[in-house]
Every structure is written in C-alpha cells, then in structure tokens.
Amino acid sequence: MVTSRETRAEESHQTNHKFEDLFIWKVSDELKLSVPEEKSFSDFIRGLNQKKSQLNDQIQETLKKLSATTSQKKATDQLVAQYRTQLKALNNLNVEEIDQIKKILGSEKVAQYLVLKNDLATQLKAKLSAPDPTKPKTDLPAPKIIEEQ
C-alpha cells in the first residue's frame, strides 16, 4: 500500500527531475555545449544533485532529532557536531561543482555557467515568491486596537 507521504515524495522527486532536466537543457543550450560536453555535464549534475539531496535529507533528519532533544547536553552537542559536519559536506559539494564543471567545460564556460546558474535561480525564486495573478487578492481586515484599562 502506498501512503500519501510516499506519493508526495515521489511527486516531489519527479518534479525535481523535471527541473533538473530543464536546467541541463538550458545550460547546454546557452553555453552551446558539444555532445560529449553535454553528456559529461548532465551525468555530473545528476550525480551532484543526488548527493545534495541525500545530504539535505540527512540535515533535515538531524534537525528533527535536535528539535526532539530535551536538555541532554551530550546528545545535543553530538547532534550539533553532526549538523556542522553535514553542512561542511554540502558546502564542499558546491566547491566540487565548480572544480568539476571547470574540468568538463573549461575556464571560460565555467564563468558563464556560474552567471547563468545564478540568473536562473534568481528568476525561479522571483516566480515562486510572486503572487498568483489568477487568484483574487484578499485584503486583510484592519487590526483591532485593544486598549488596556
């Protein structure tokens, strides 16, 4: 039996792959990658994203444990150390990304890649944070002023 949690996870996974495919296509198109460059690039990006996803899952799990930890100093210290290690590993993946993309595409294209990646992330954030124009705008009621007597 498939639970709704598993269904949501699968839907999220499929959506992430769609974004990943779109990102790979956009970068390949914008940077005019050759077939071998595109193959190496896409393989690397898919592997990198999988590693990032696994690390993010581990980080979320550690945060859940931290929120459940009461006043046990030793357990809290261990979880904080674990969280710190996981964050460092995630940051190291970002550095690895630059190094590997430079090896695959060269210095000139890695610079273009970094700018393009930033632009795409900025555009995506803007789209996700922008209000939906098809939804009617609901104004919040004016706040009530309560005076203490």
C-alpha positions as MATLAB code, in Angstrom:
seq = 'MVTSRETRAEESHQTNHKFEDLFIWKVSDELKLSVPEEKSFSDFIRGLNQKKSQLNDQIQETLKKLSATTSQKKATDQLVAQYRTQLKALNNLNVEEIDQIKKILGSEKVAQYLVLKNDLATQLKAKLSAPDPTKPKTDLPAPKIIEEQ';
ca = [
       0.000    0.000    0.000;
       1.360    3.417   -0.965;
       0.919    6.097    1.669;
       0.226    9.714    0.900;
       3.681   10.564    2.264;
       5.311    8.190   -0.240;
       3.130    9.609   -3.021;
       4.169   13.177   -2.154;
       7.821   12.132   -2.040;
       7.521   10.505   -5.475;
       5.778   13.586   -6.911;
       8.491   15.808   -5.453;
      11.147   13.505   -6.905;
       9.541   13.706  -10.369;
       9.260   17.496  -10.144;
      12.931   17.730   -9.147;
      13.893   15.631  -12.170;
      11.857   17.920  -14.431;
      13.686   20.957  -13.040;
      16.983   19.132  -13.343;
      16.303   18.212  -16.987;
      15.192   21.754  -17.755;
      18.304   23.170  -16.083;
      20.600   20.826  -18.017;
      18.862   21.678  -21.287;
      19.021   25.443  -20.604;
      22.712   25.382  -19.673;
      23.549   23.173  -22.635;
      21.659   25.457  -24.993;
      23.003   28.740  -23.591;
      26.619   27.560  -23.435;
      26.355   25.734  -26.769;
      27.839   22.542  -25.370;
      29.089   19.831  -27.685;
      27.574   16.350  -27.381;
      30.461   14.989  -25.267;
      30.430   18.106  -23.054;
      26.676   17.832  -22.589;
      26.913   14.131  -21.706;
      29.668   14.718  -19.122;
      27.891   17.779  -17.770;
      24.494   16.106  -17.413;
      25.959   12.986  -15.779;
      27.871   15.129  -13.302;
      24.893   17.382  -12.483;
      22.588   14.408  -11.909;
      25.101   12.778   -9.586;
      25.771   16.033   -7.776;
      22.074   16.711   -7.274;
      21.594   13.205   -5.899;
      24.412   13.768   -3.383;
      22.957   17.166   -2.421;
      19.522   15.633   -1.969;
      20.885   12.891    0.280;
      22.807   15.420    2.367;
      19.756   17.663    2.652;
      17.714   14.669    3.840;
      20.386   13.907    6.451;
      20.412   17.536    7.567;
      16.625   17.553    7.931;
      16.775   14.327    9.926;
      19.408   15.824   12.232;
      17.254   18.933   12.709;
      14.277   16.733   13.648;
      16.445   14.986   16.225;
      17.641   18.348   17.536;
      14.091   19.608   17.938;
      13.181   16.429   19.851;
      16.228   16.597   22.111;
      15.475   17.966   25.510;
      18.105   19.186   27.898;
      20.583   16.364   27.328;
      23.767   18.344   26.768;
      25.859   15.447   25.470;
      23.224   14.358   22.931;
      22.673   17.952   21.830;
      26.401   18.552   21.408;
      26.715   15.393   19.297;
      23.797   16.390   17.077;
      25.154   19.913   16.619;
      28.540   18.457   15.654;
      26.807   16.100   13.219;
      24.829   19.003   11.728;
      28.035   21.032   11.333;
      29.743   18.125    9.557;
      26.791   17.726    7.204;
      26.780   21.440    6.362;
      30.505   21.314    5.617;
      29.943   18.333    3.321;
      27.178   20.225    1.497;
      29.423   23.267    1.071;
      32.225   21.032   -0.188;
      29.841   19.757   -2.875;
      29.397   23.342   -4.069;
      33.161   23.744   -4.349;
      33.422   20.360   -6.080;
      30.775   21.535   -8.550;
      32.913   24.471   -9.641;
      36.055   22.344   -9.936;
      34.369   19.596  -11.943;
      32.460   21.955  -14.232;
      35.752   23.721  -14.931;
      37.318   20.375  -15.880;
      34.369   19.480  -18.127;
      33.757   22.857  -19.781;
      36.910   24.925  -19.293;
      37.545   28.238  -17.560;
      35.570   30.466  -19.887;
      32.416   28.351  -19.832;
      32.553   27.766  -16.076;
      32.286   31.533  -15.588;
      29.302   31.654  -17.957;
      27.811   28.654  -16.158;
      28.047   30.333  -12.743;
      26.398   33.516  -14.002;
      23.676   31.562  -15.819;
      23.016   29.367  -12.788;
      22.672   32.440  -10.575;
      20.321   34.123  -13.064;
      18.126   31.016  -13.294;
      17.984   30.670   -9.505;
      17.047   34.339   -9.138;
      14.304   34.031  -11.761;
      12.935   30.879  -10.135;
      12.862   32.499   -6.701;
      11.068   35.521   -8.152;
       8.453   33.305   -9.815;
       7.903   31.269   -6.671;
       7.582   34.309   -4.425;
       5.403   36.368   -6.791;
       1.687   36.346   -6.038;
      -0.509   34.334   -8.379;
      -2.303   36.878  -10.633;
      -5.209   34.464  -11.208;
      -6.099   34.330   -7.518;
      -8.310   37.113   -6.206;
      -6.490   39.367   -3.825;
      -7.913   39.200   -0.348;
      -7.290   42.170    1.850;
      -6.714   41.520    5.490;
      -9.033   43.270    7.909;
      -7.699   46.298    9.718;
      -6.127   45.387   13.036;
      -8.256   45.962   16.103;
      -6.812   48.271   18.682;
      -7.218   46.994   22.177;
      -6.698   49.445   24.974;
      -5.840   48.240   28.425;
      -7.705   49.919   31.229;
];
